[in-house]
Amino acid sequence: MSAPLLLALDQGTQSARAMLFDAHGELVARYQQHIEPYVVDQPGHAEQDANYFWEQLGQACQGLWLEHAELRSRVVAVSLTTQRAS
């Protein structure tokens, strides 16, 4: 059996990233999906549609699998991180 991998999803303010790490914390593969800036309706306010973030994380995963299809079956866990109070 191949070594297990952790899929780490990171939704930031400028991009969504899907990354694979091994059991030692070493980065094995990554894909970055750049996102559009926040929609701002009022001065001092910033807001982004939650569905947009969801779609961009999905695109990041699809990009990772297109580039590294052989690693997909090795994923045994998933983690998610986002920017600040999201």
C-alpha positions in Angstrom: 0.0 0.0 0.0 1.2 3.5 -0.8 1.8 6.0 2.0 -1.3 7.9 3.2 -1.7 11.6 2.5 -3.6 14.5 4.1 -5.6 16.8 1.9 -5.3 20.4 3.3 -7.8 23.0 1.9 -7.0 26.6 2.4 -9.5 29.4 1.5 -7.6 32.7 1.6 -8.4 36.2 0.5 -6.6 35.9 -2.8 -6.8 32.2 -3.6 -8.1 28.8 -2.8 -5.4 26.0 -2.4 -5.5 22.3 -2.3 -2.4 20.7 -0.9 -1.3 17.1 -0.1 1.0 16.4 2.8 2.6 13.1 3.8 2.7 11.7 7.4 5.9 13.7 8.1 4.3 17.0 7.2 6.2 17.3 3.9 4.3 19.0 1.0 3.8 16.4 -1.8 1.7 18.4 -4.3 -0.4 21.6 -4.4 -2.7 23.5 -6.7 -3.7 27.2 -6.3 -6.9 28.7 -7.7 -6.8 32.5 -7.8 -10.1 34.2 -6.8 -11.7 37.5 -7.6 -11.5 40.3 -5.0 -14.2 40.7 -2.5 -17.5 42.4 -3.4 -17.7 45.7 -1.5 -21.1 47.4 -1.1 -20.2 50.0 1.5 -17.1 51.8 2.5 -15.2 49.8 5.1 -17.1 46.6 4.4 -16.0 43.5 2.5 -18.1 40.5 1.8 -17.8 37.4 -0.5 -20.5 35.0 -1.5 -20.0 31.7 0.4 -21.0 29.7 -2.7 -18.2 31.4 -4.6 -15.7 30.2 -2.0 -17.2 26.7 -2.2 -16.9 26.6 -6.0 -13.3 27.9 -5.9 -12.2 25.2 -3.4 -13.8 22.6 -5.7 -11.8 24.0 -8.6 -8.6 23.8 -6.6 -9.3 20.2 -5.8 -10.1 19.4 -9.4 -6.9 21.1 -10.6 -4.9 19.1 -8.0 -6.5 15.8 -9.3 -5.9 16.7 -12.9 -2.2 17.2 -12.2 -1.8 14.4 -9.7 -4.5 11.8 -10.3 -2.4 9.0 -9.0 -2.4 10.6 -5.5 -6.1 10.9 -5.0 -6.7 7.4 -3.7 -4.0 7.9 -1.0 -6.0 10.6 0.8 -7.1 9.4 4.3 -8.0 12.8 5.9 -9.0 16.3 5.0 -8.5 19.6 6.9 -9.9 23.1 6.1 -8.6 26.5 7.0 -10.0 29.9 6.1 -9.1 33.5 6.6 -9.9 35.0 10.0 -13.5 34.9 11.1 -15.0 33.2 8.1 
